[in-house]
Amino acid sequence: MEVNQETIHHLAKLSNFALTASETARLVTDIKEIVGYISQLDQLETDGVEPTYQVFEMENVWRPDEILPQEADREALLALTAETRDYQIKVPKVL
């Protein structure tokens, strides 16, 4: 992977960052060092080594989905809210 100022400008544009010329130059140097450090892993001999997908010996425990009766009914739960509309809880706009 070639890391240059064009690469940094492209990544900054995708990330919606505004970078100065000195920040761009520093990032080029830093990212080249990081990529160089990580590329040392290419020198490792990994033939016959099983990939590690998980460090702990765990497995998913699945159970069947069941609809169980609940003590609270819809009207009781809706009565606890500040405002409802069409049997739904009305909340403030987020976006």
N, C-alpha and C positions, 0 to 999 in steps of 0.2 A: 504494500500500500504506500503510495507516494503521498507524503504529507508536505504541502506547501501552502503559500498564502491563499491560493485559490480554493484549496480544500477547506481551510479555516473560514474563509468568507462564505463559502457554500453552507457549511455547518452553522455558522452564525445566522445566516439568512433563514435556514430551516428552523432554527431555535428562536428566532425573533430577538437576537441579541445585537446590540450595537457595540462594535469593538473599535478601539483606536488602533493606529498603526503599531504602536509599541506593544499593545496587548496581543495583537495578531502575531507579531514577531516572537513574542515570548511563548505563545501557545504553539507555534510551529516547533520551536525548540523542545518544549515540554512534551508534546505529543510524540515527536520523533524518539525521544528518550524512552517514553513509556512503551511504544511499539517495539523498539529495540530490545528492551528488557523482556517483554513478553515473548518476543521471537526466539529467545534462548530456549524456550520449551520445544521448539522444532528440533533441537539437537538431541533430545532425550530418545533413548531406545525404548519403544513401547510395544514391540512385537510380543504377542502372547499375553499381554496385560489386559485383563477384562476391564471394560469401562465401569466407573463407579457412578451409579445413578443416585445412590442414596447411602449415606454414611451409617445410619442406624438400621438395624434389622427390624423394619416395620412393614406392615402390609395393611392395605385398606380393609376395614371391617364394614361390610355392607349389611344392611338390614332392610327388610321390605318396608316400603312406605305404607303406613296405615293411617287412616283418618279416625282419630279417637274422639269421643265426645268430650266437650269442654264444659266447664262450669259456667262460664260467661257466655251470654248470647250477644248477637250483633247489636241489639238495641241498648243493652247495658254498657257495652264498650263505647258505642257512639255517644252515649249520654255523658261520658267522662271527658269528651273533647270540648274545646272552646267553640268550634264552629263546624257544622256539617252541611253537606249539600248532596242530594240524591243518594243517600245512604253511604256517603264517603266522607272521610275527614278532610276538611279544607285547611291547607297549610299556606304559609306565606310563599310568595314567588321567590325562587332561588336565583334564577338567572335574570 
